[in-house]
Amino acid sequence: MAIFRCGACNILREVSNNYIGQAVKCPQCQQASPIHNTVDFVSKVLERYVLLNKELGELRKQAGADTNIVQLPAGDSSFSDVDIYNADIMKVSQQHEKIIQWFKKQNIHAEVDHRSIDTSGFFDEIACQIGNNYDTLKPVLDQIRYQQRRNGTYVNLHLSKNSQKEIREITQFCHDLYKYSFVAKYFYQKQEKVVRLTLQQAQAITSFFAGEWLEWYVFIRLLELIQEKQLNASCLRSVKIVFPNEDQHELDVFLLINDSIPVCIECKTGEFRQQIDKYSTLRKRLNLEGSQFVICVIGLEEEQARGLSSMYDMVFTNESNFMEHIEQLLP
């Protein structure tokens, strides 16, 4: 594998050898940086380390300090130091245990699939692109979902009526879909302004476009909040719970603040009204206050969200404003 290191924000991750020498955008800050050969990159880092270690030893001699060779720092598994965009959160942090224990105190058994919180793949990157540019990328998602439902194998996107800015964003997004293998083929006919995509048939990709992308988006935004504000908080997605009577549910995203403030976030990319009663019952069974049960509906108008929140003892939000409500819950 090759290595990508952003020169602006220092994010570090492994990528395919096929991109060595190319400059790609950082998934975190969008700054372009080159892809390095892993051996060459590590060799330069070690050379620099040896040089600095030697200089430090000389300085210690001059100061009369202990001249023992400095050891590389041991891996810190604390959540504040985790690269949230490229990590198996369950393996590098014990934060999930706090949520499991919270459910245990409620006499509820909770299980976590580590794959649902493993950001070393590219689900989180593509989800962030969609969530941050949903209005522009919505036609692309609609076409992909439509073809997937009818077992179609390709999508043609006609962009002649789009602005130049929209065309750049859509073609870049489609190119990234191909680069990260979310589609099998990508081709842009520049003269005709037509994007042609050949779809992947893998279940993980189909489920992602069918709605899981919103769960990934909410999950990664919460991780960003935890890390940015250095919160004492835990966050998981796709948490399976079993009540004492053996009723089972799967919670889209669950946040625990200060080990005492639970927040359940259900993510909906399609029809949600018929499930309001189910969510209302679930909130009561989890012993959550209305402000602690959030339904994030993609594209929901803010006025409608406020109306629904006043009608039901739950909070309705959309992909743009759900973080505002979460921040209001912080101590």
C-alpha positions in Angstrom: 0.0 0.0 0.0 1.0 3.6 -0.5 0.6 6.5 2.0 -1.3 9.8 1.8 -0.3 12.5 4.2 -2.0 15.9 4.0 0.5 18.8 4.3 -2.2 21.1 5.7 -3.9 19.1 8.5 -1.5 16.1 8.7 -4.1 13.4 8.2 -2.4 10.1 7.4 -3.9 7.0 5.7 -3.1 4.1 3.4 -4.2 4.1 -0.2 -3.7 2.0 -3.3 -0.3 1.8 -5.0 -2.0 2.9 -8.2 -2.0 6.5 -7.0 1.7 6.9 -6.1 2.9 10.2 -7.4 -0.6 11.7 -7.9 -2.0 14.6 -5.9 -5.4 14.0 -4.4 -7.7 16.0 -2.2 -7.6 15.5 1.6 -10.9 14.0 2.8 -10.7 16.2 5.9 -9.7 19.7 4.6 -9.8 19.2 0.8 -6.2 20.4 0.4 -4.3 18.5 -2.4 -1.3 16.5 -1.3 0.8 13.8 -3.1 0.6 10.0 -2.6 4.0 8.5 -1.4 5.6 5.1 -1.7 5.3 3.6 1.7 8.9 2.4 2.0 10.3 5.7 0.8 8.1 7.7 3.1 8.9 5.6 6.2 12.6 5.7 5.3 12.6 9.5 5.3 10.7 9.6 8.5 13.2 7.3 10.2 16.1 9.3 8.9 14.6 12.4 10.3 13.9 10.6 13.6 17.4 9.4 14.0 18.8 12.9 13.2 16.5 14.5 15.7 17.2 11.8 18.3 21.0 12.4 17.9 20.5 16.2 18.2 18.5 15.7 21.4 21.2 13.4 22.8 23.8 16.1 22.2 21.6 18.7 23.9 21.1 16.4 26.9 24.9 16.0 27.2 25.4 19.7 27.2 22.7 20.1 29.9 24.1 17.2 31.9 20.9 15.2 31.5 20.4 11.5 31.1 21.6 10.5 27.6 19.5 7.4 27.2 18.1 7.1 23.7 14.6 8.5 23.4 11.9 5.9 22.8 9.1 6.3 20.3 5.9 7.1 22.1 3.6 4.1 22.7 0.4 4.1 20.8 -2.2 6.1 22.6 -5.7 4.6 22.4 -7.4 7.6 23.9 -10.2 8.8 21.6 -8.8 12.3 21.4 -5.8 11.1 19.5 -7.7 8.8 17.1 -7.7 9.5 13.4 -11.5 9.3 13.1 -11.4 9.2 9.3 -9.2 6.2 9.1 -9.6 3.8 12.1 -11.5 0.8 13.5 -12.9 2.8 16.3 -13.7 -0.3 18.3 -10.1 -1.5 18.2 -8.4 1.8 19.0 -10.8 3.1 21.6 -12.8 1.5 24.5 -15.5 4.2 24.2 -18.1 1.6 23.0 -17.9 -0.1 26.4 -19.5 2.9 28.0 -22.5 2.7 25.8 -22.9 -1.1 26.4 -22.7 -0.5 30.1 -25.3 2.2 29.9 -27.7 -0.2 28.2 -26.9 -2.9 30.8 -28.0 -0.5 33.6 -31.3 -0.2 31.7 -31.5 -4.0 31.7 -31.0 -4.0 27.9 -28.5 -6.1 26.1 -26.5 -4.2 23.4 -24.3 -5.6 20.6 -22.0 -3.6 18.3 -20.8 -4.8 14.9 -17.2 -3.4 14.6 -17.7 -3.1 10.8 -20.3 -0.4 11.4 -17.8 1.9 13.0 -14.7 1.1 11.0 -13.8 4.3 9.1 -10.7 2.8 7.5 -12.8 2.3 4.4 -14.3 5.1 2.3 -17.9 5.0 3.4 -17.4 8.0 5.7 -15.7 10.1 3.0 -18.4 9.6 0.4 -21.1 10.1 3.1 -19.6 13.4 4.0 -19.5 14.5 0.4 -23.2 13.7 0.1 -24.2 15.3 3.4 -22.2 18.5 2.8 -23.5 18.9 -0.8 -26.9 17.1 -0.7 -28.8 19.7 -2.7 -26.4 19.4 -5.6 -25.8 15.6 -5.4 -29.4 14.6 -4.8 -30.2 13.9 -8.5 -27.2 11.6 -8.6 -28.4 9.6 -5.5 -31.9 9.5 -6.8 -30.8 8.0 -10.1 -28.5 5.4 -8.5 -31.2 4.3 -6.0 -33.8 4.1 -8.8 -31.6 1.9 -10.9 -30.6 -0.3 -7.9 -34.3 -0.9 -7.0 -35.0 -2.1 -10.5 -31.8 -4.1 -10.7 -30.4 -1.7 -13.3 -26.7 -1.7 -14.1 -26.0 1.8 -15.3 -26.9 5.5 -14.8 -26.8 8.3 -17.3 -26.7 11.8 -15.9 -27.5 14.7 -18.3 -25.9 17.9 -16.9 -26.5 20.3 -19.8 -29.0 22.3 -17.6 -26.7 22.5 -14.6 -24.4 25.4 -13.8 -20.6 25.1 -14.2 -20.2 24.9 -10.5 -22.7 22.1 -10.2 -21.1 20.2 -13.1 -17.7 20.4 -11.4 -19.1 19.1 -8.1 -21.1 16.3 -9.7 -18.3 15.1 -11.9 -15.8 15.2 -9.0 -18.2 13.2 -6.9 -18.7 10.6 -9.6 -15.0 10.4 -10.1 -14.6 9.8 -6.4 -17.3 7.1 -6.5 -15.2 5.3 -9.2 -11.9 5.9 -7.4 -13.2 4.4 -4.2 -15.0 1.6 -6.1 -18.6 2.7 -5.3 -19.3 2.3 -9.0 -17.6 -0.1 -11.4 -17.1 2.4 -14.3 -17.2 6.2 -14.7 -17.1 8.2 -17.9 -17.8 11.8 -18.6 -18.7 12.9 -22.1 -17.6 16.6 -21.9 -19.1 17.8 -25.1 -22.5 16.4 -24.4 -22.2 17.0 -20.7 -23.3 13.4 -19.9 -22.0 11.3 -17.0 -22.1 7.5 -17.5 -21.8 5.2 -14.4 -21.8 1.4 -14.3 -23.1 0.4 -10.9 -21.6 -2.0 -8.4 -23.9 -4.9 -7.3 -22.3 -5.5 -3.9 -24.8 -5.5 -1.0 -22.7 -3.1 1.0 -22.8 -0.5 -1.7 -26.5 -1.0 -2.4 -27.3 -0.5 1.3 -25.1 2.5 1.5 -26.9 4.4 -1.3 -30.3 3.1 0.0 -29.9 5.1 3.2 -26.9 4.0 5.2 -24.9 6.9 3.9 -26.9 9.2 6.3 -26.0 7.1 9.3 -22.3 7.3 8.3 -22.7 11.1 7.9 -24.3 11.6 11.3 -21.8 9.3 12.9 -18.7 11.0 11.5 -20.1 14.5 12.3 -20.6 13.5 15.9 -17.1 12.1 16.1 -15.8 15.4 14.8 -17.7 17.2 17.5 -16.4 14.9 20.2 -12.8 15.4 19.0 -13.0 19.1 18.3 -14.5 20.0 21.7 -12.6 17.2 23.5 -15.8 15.9 25.0 -16.2 13.0 27.4 -18.5 11.2 25.0 -19.0 7.9 23.2 -20.7 7.3 19.8 -21.7 4.2 17.9 -23.8 3.4 14.9 -25.9 0.4 14.1 -26.3 -0.7 17.7 -28.4 -3.9 18.1 -30.4 -4.0 21.4 -32.5 -6.7 23.0 -35.1 -5.9 25.7 -35.8 -8.3 28.5 -38.9 -9.6 26.7 -36.6 -10.4 23.7 -37.9 -7.6 21.5 -35.1 -6.5 19.2 -34.2 -3.2 17.6 -31.3 -1.7 15.7 -30.5 1.9 16.6 -29.0 4.0 13.8 -26.7 6.2 15.9 -26.3 6.4 19.7 -24.4 9.1 21.6 -23.5 9.1 25.3 -22.3 12.3 26.8 -20.5 12.4 30.2 -21.6 8.8 30.7 -25.0 10.2 31.7 -26.7 12.0 28.7 -27.9 9.5 26.1 -29.0 10.6 22.7 -30.6 8.3 20.1 -30.6 9.5 16.4 -32.7 7.7 13.8 -31.8 8.5 10.2 -34.4 8.5 7.5 -33.8 9.1 3.7 -37.3 8.1 2.7 -40.8 8.0 4.1 -40.8 8.3 7.9 -44.4 9.2 8.9 -45.6 5.7 9.3 -42.8 5.0 11.8 -43.5 7.9 14.2 -45.6 5.7 16.5 -42.8 3.1 16.6 -40.2 5.6 17.4 -42.4 7.2 20.1 -42.8 3.8 21.8 -39.1 3.1 21.5 -38.2 6.4 23.1 -40.3 5.5 26.1 -38.9 2.1 26.4 -35.4 3.5 26.4 -36.4 6.0 29.1 -35.2 8.9 27.0 -36.5 12.4 27.2 -38.0 14.0 24.1 -34.9 16.1 23.5 -32.8 12.9 23.6 -34.6 11.1 20.8 -33.8 12.7 17.4 -35.2 11.8 14.0 -33.0 13.1 11.2 -34.9 13.2 8.0 -33.1 14.1 4.8 -34.4 17.2 3.1 -37.0 17.9 5.8 -37.9 21.6 5.8 -37.1 23.4 9.0 -40.6 24.7 9.5 -42.0 21.3 9.1 -39.4 19.9 11.5 -40.4 22.4 14.1 -44.1 21.6 13.7 -43.5 17.8 14.0 -41.3 18.4 17.1 -44.1 20.3 18.8 -46.6 17.6 18.0 -44.6 14.6 19.1 -42.3 14.3 22.2 -39.3 13.9 19.9 -37.0 16.2 18.0 -37.2 16.3 14.2 -34.2 17.6 12.2 -32.6 17.4 8.8 -29.1 16.8 7.6 -28.2 20.5 7.9 -29.4 21.3 11.4 -29.2 18.2 13.5 -25.8 19.2 14.9 -27.3 22.4 16.3 -29.7 20.4 18.5 -26.9 18.1 19.6 -24.7 21.0 20.7 -27.7 22.3 22.8 -27.5 19.1 24.8 -23.9 19.6 25.7 -23.3 20.4 29.4 
